[in-house]
Amino acid sequence: MHRNLDVGQLRTLVTIMRTGGFRRAAQALSLTQPAVSQHIRRLEAVLGGPVFASTGRTLELTDPGRELYHYACRLVALNDEAASRINAAERPTRIGIGVSPYLEGALPEFLAALVDLMPRIRPTVHTGLSTPLAARVAAGELDVALVLHPARNPAFRPVGAVRLAWYGSIPSAEPGSLPIALCAEPCSLRRHVLAALTAQEQPWHLAYEGPDVPGLRAAVAAGLGLTCLPAHGPDARTVPRLLPNALPSLPVPGSLPLALALAPTASAPLAEAATHAARQALRPYLTTDPAPTSAGPPRRARP
């Protein structure tokens, strides 16, 4: 037959020893002194003998009582740790964050600013092209996402417009048709680049097409074609940038709107904190910095 120890009764024993008496323990636990005595009697019934050898001016435990007290300290501490971890009010809130790989250079500062404003969140980062990320946010799979997205959407918060520049080497062959390197659809930056080339009536051909930004960077660095990338960020150091006026026929790359996509379930504190963190982290990327929605950065808050 199992003999179960009651954590409440064990807490009473621990408190008696730490406060130095039954009366003080009763005050610390908001119990009556008879209730404290009853807890000890119940522990003695489980122990099969007395807990205290003396309860006079100096408390003295019996040998079995001393061993019980040793376990009581551990069990009470373990109980409190478990209760704290499983209490929903104490658990960090998991936040799914999407970031376009074109903006990954600003990711550390964005995360640092967001966690500084919302210390109780536990972010998980997902990278991908903007259109799929926006779809995942709309479906509730992600809470927020930083996306290059020209479409106006009430679920998007404008952050600014990203400066773009041409990257790649000057083509030596086919002077009438420019080799262009792009990510495959769906890609907002791809559509933006092709619209600019069409408006300029610039002949071009697709020299490289791939599913992700790392492959695009590698293709441009290898001299396979030209592309547009953010003017600020890691691309400026790892991919050769085309000098201004190197190809007069190239259209001047216009900026591309940057927005914060918010899930339908995103809380107002999360939306405010993420917007402020995005504007702070991405300021070097932007041509415009919209006026913040409040007089200053939001206060620390729970999501």
Secondary structure, DSSP 4 states (H G I P E B T S, - for coil): ---PPPHHHHHHHHHHHHHTSHHHHHHHHT--HHHHHHHHHHHHHHHTS-SEEEESSSEEE-HHHHHHHHHHHHHHHHHHHHHHHH-TTTSPEEEEEEE-GGGGGGHHHHHHHHHHH-TTEEEEEEE--HHHHHHHHHTTS-SEEEEE--S--TTEEEEEEE-EEEESPPPSS-TTSEEEEEEPSS-HHHHHHHHHHHHTT--EEEEEEESSHHHHHHHHHTTS-BEEEESSSTHHHHSPBPPTTSSTTSPPPPPEEEEEEE-TT--HHHHHHHHHHHHHHTGGGEEE-PPPSSSSPPPP---
